[in-house]
Protein backbone atom coordinates (compact mmCIF):
# COMPACT_ATOMS: atom_id res chain seq x y z
CA UNK A 1 0.00 0.00 0.00
CA UNK A 2 1.32 3.45 -0.91
CA UNK A 3 2.06 5.88 1.88
CA UNK A 4 -0.15 8.98 1.84
CA UNK A 5 0.86 12.63 1.76
CA UNK A 6 -1.77 15.24 2.63
CA UNK A 7 -1.42 18.40 0.52
CA UNK A 8 -2.97 21.46 2.19
CA UNK A 9 -3.09 24.58 -0.01
CA UNK A 10 -5.90 26.91 -1.06
CA UNK A 11 -4.61 27.10 -4.65
CA UNK A 12 -5.92 24.20 -6.75
CA UNK A 13 -3.07 24.59 -9.25
CA UNK A 14 -0.47 24.19 -6.49
CA UNK A 15 -2.23 21.09 -5.13
CA UNK A 16 -2.41 19.63 -8.63
CA UNK A 17 1.27 20.24 -9.37
CA UNK A 18 2.35 18.75 -6.04
CA UNK A 19 0.00 15.79 -6.49
CA UNK A 20 1.45 14.97 -9.91
CA UNK A 21 5.03 15.02 -8.61
CA UNK A 22 4.24 13.05 -5.45
CA UNK A 23 2.17 10.38 -7.19
CA UNK A 24 4.90 9.96 -9.82
CA UNK A 25 7.18 9.02 -6.90
CA UNK A 26 4.76 6.27 -5.89
CA UNK A 27 2.96 7.94 -2.98
CA UNK A 28 -0.79 8.31 -2.57
CA UNK A 29 -2.11 11.82 -2.00
CA UNK A 30 -5.04 13.48 -0.28
CA UNK A 31 -5.91 17.16 -0.57
CA UNK A 32 -7.42 19.90 1.55
CA UNK A 33 -7.98 23.54 0.54
CA UNK A 34 -7.73 24.96 4.07
CA UNK A 35 -6.80 24.02 7.62
CA UNK A 36 -10.34 23.05 8.62
CA UNK A 37 -10.58 20.49 5.82
CA UNK A 38 -7.10 19.21 6.70
CA UNK A 39 -7.97 18.75 10.38
CA UNK A 40 -11.19 16.94 9.44
CA UNK A 41 -9.26 14.67 7.06
CA UNK A 42 -6.62 13.88 9.69
CA UNK A 43 -9.27 12.99 12.26
CA UNK A 44 -11.13 10.70 9.81
CA UNK A 45 -8.19 8.79 8.30
CA UNK A 46 -5.07 6.90 9.23
CA UNK A 47 -2.22 9.37 9.76
CA UNK A 48 -0.36 10.30 6.57
CA UNK A 49 3.40 9.97 6.42
CA UNK A 50 3.56 13.74 5.79
CA UNK A 51 1.48 16.92 5.59
CA UNK A 52 2.60 19.60 3.11
CA UNK A 53 1.14 22.81 4.55
CA UNK A 54 0.64 26.26 3.09
CA UNK A 55 0.41 28.98 5.75
CA UNK A 56 -1.72 31.65 4.08
CA UNK A 57 -5.18 30.17 3.49
CA UNK A 58 -8.76 31.29 4.13
CA UNK A 59 -11.15 29.78 6.71
CA UNK A 60 -8.47 28.11 8.87
CA UNK A 61 -4.93 29.25 8.07
CA UNK A 62 -1.83 27.12 8.22
CA UNK A 63 -0.82 29.06 11.33
CA UNK A 64 -4.06 28.04 13.08
CA UNK A 65 -3.71 24.49 11.77
CA UNK A 66 -0.26 24.23 13.38
CA UNK A 67 -1.71 25.41 16.68
CA UNK A 68 -4.56 22.88 16.53
CA UNK A 69 -2.18 20.02 15.72
CA UNK A 70 0.12 20.99 18.59
CA UNK A 71 -2.83 20.92 21.02
CA UNK A 72 -4.16 17.54 19.83
CA UNK A 73 -2.18 14.56 21.21
CA UNK A 74 -3.62 12.33 18.47
CA UNK A 75 -2.17 14.57 15.74
CA UNK A 76 1.01 15.89 17.33
CA UNK A 77 3.25 13.18 15.83
CA UNK A 78 2.19 13.78 12.21
CA UNK A 79 5.19 15.19 10.29
CA UNK A 80 4.51 18.61 8.73
CA UNK A 81 6.52 20.46 6.10
CA UNK A 82 5.58 24.12 5.69
CA UNK A 83 5.43 25.31 2.09
CA UNK A 84 5.04 29.07 1.92
CA UNK A 85 5.77 32.25 0.02
CA UNK A 86 5.63 34.20 3.30
CA UNK A 87 8.76 35.96 4.47
CA UNK A 88 11.40 33.76 6.09
CA UNK A 89 10.80 35.61 9.36
CA UNK A 90 7.04 34.85 9.32
CA UNK A 91 7.65 31.22 8.43
CA UNK A 92 10.22 30.72 11.19
CA UNK A 93 7.85 32.41 13.64
CA UNK A 94 5.13 29.93 12.64
CA UNK A 95 7.51 26.99 12.85
CA UNK A 96 8.80 27.92 16.32
CA UNK A 97 6.95 25.92 18.91
CA UNK A 98 5.04 23.91 16.28
CA UNK A 99 5.49 20.32 15.19
CA UNK A 100 6.69 21.34 11.70
CA UNK A 101 9.91 19.54 10.81
CA UNK A 102 10.96 21.49 7.71
CA UNK A 103 10.23 24.55 5.57
CA UNK A 104 10.23 24.84 1.77
CA UNK A 105 9.87 28.18 0.01
CA UNK A 106 7.32 28.73 -2.75
CA UNK A 107 7.66 28.24 -5.61
CA UNK A 108 8.70 24.77 -4.47
CA UNK A 109 11.85 23.42 -6.03
CA UNK A 110 11.65 19.74 -6.99
CA UNK A 111 14.94 18.49 -5.50
CA UNK A 112 14.37 19.81 -1.94
CA UNK A 113 10.75 18.60 -2.02
CA UNK A 114 11.70 15.08 -3.05
CA UNK A 115 14.56 15.03 -0.53
CA UNK A 116 12.18 16.01 2.29
CA UNK A 117 9.64 13.39 1.23
CA UNK A 118 12.32 10.69 1.05
CA UNK A 119 13.77 11.67 4.44
CA UNK A 120 10.39 11.73 6.18
CA UNK A 121 8.35 9.08 4.35
CA UNK A 122 11.04 6.91 2.77
N, C-alpha and C positions, 0 to 999 in steps of 0.2 A: 504494500500500500504506500502511495506517495505521501510524503510529509506535506503539511499544509502551511502556507504563508498567508496571513491576513493582510490585505492592502487597504489602508485607510487614508483616503484622499477625496476631497470634494470635487476634484476635476476628473471627469470620466476619461479624458484622453490620457491623463497620467496613469490612472488605474489600468487602462487598456495596455499601454506601453509596458508597464511593469509586469502585468499578467503575461504578456507574450514572452518576455525575456525569462521570467521565472518558470513558466510551464515548459519552455524549450530546454530548461535545465533538469526537467523531470519532476518538479514539485507541483503539487496541487495548489490552487489559490482560492481564496474567498475574498470578497470585497465589501467595503462599507464606505459610505460617502460622508460620514461624520462620526464623532465620538460616541454618540448615543447608539447608532447602529452597530458600531464596533463592540461596545460593551454588551449589547444584547446578543450579538453573535458569540462572543466569548463565553457568556453564561449559558448558552444553549448547545454548545459543541465541545468536543474534546479540544484541549488546548493546542493551538498551532505551535509549530517549532519557532515561529517568528511573527512579529507584527511590524509592518513598515508603516510608520505614522507621520502624516503631515501635521503641522502644528496649527496652521491658520485655516480653520474650517468653520462654517456656520453651525448653529444648533448646539452642539457640544464640541468645543475646540480640542485640539490635541493637548493643549495645556491642561484642560479640565479632565480629559481622558487619563492623562498621566497621574493626576491627583486621585481619581477614582480607583485606578489600578493599585496604586500604592496603599490605599485604605482597605482594599479587599484581599484578605489572606488567600482566597481561592485563585486570584489572578496575579498576585505579586510576583510569582516565579516565571511568568510568561516573558520571554525575551522581546525587547522593543528596540527598534532602530528608528531614530527620528530622521525624517527626510524633509528638509525645509529650505525655503528661500529666505527665511528670516535672517536678520543679522546674526553673526556668530555669537555676539554678546547675549542676544535674546534666546538663542538656542541653548547656550551653555547654562543660562539662568533656568530654563525649563528642565534641562537634564539634571541639574543639581538637586539632589534629594529625591529623584525619581528612580524608577527601575530601568530606565533606558540604558542600554549597554553600548550604543554607538550613535554617531551622527553622520549623515551624508548630506551634502549640500545639493540643492536643486539648481540647475538641471542635474539629475543623477548621472554620474559617469558609470559605465558598465563594469569596468574592472573592480572598483571599490565595492560596488553593489554585490557582485558575484563573490568576491572575497569575504564579505560580511556574511552572506548566506551560507557559504561553505564552512566558515568558522563556527557559526551558530547552529546551523541545521545539519551540517555534513556529518 
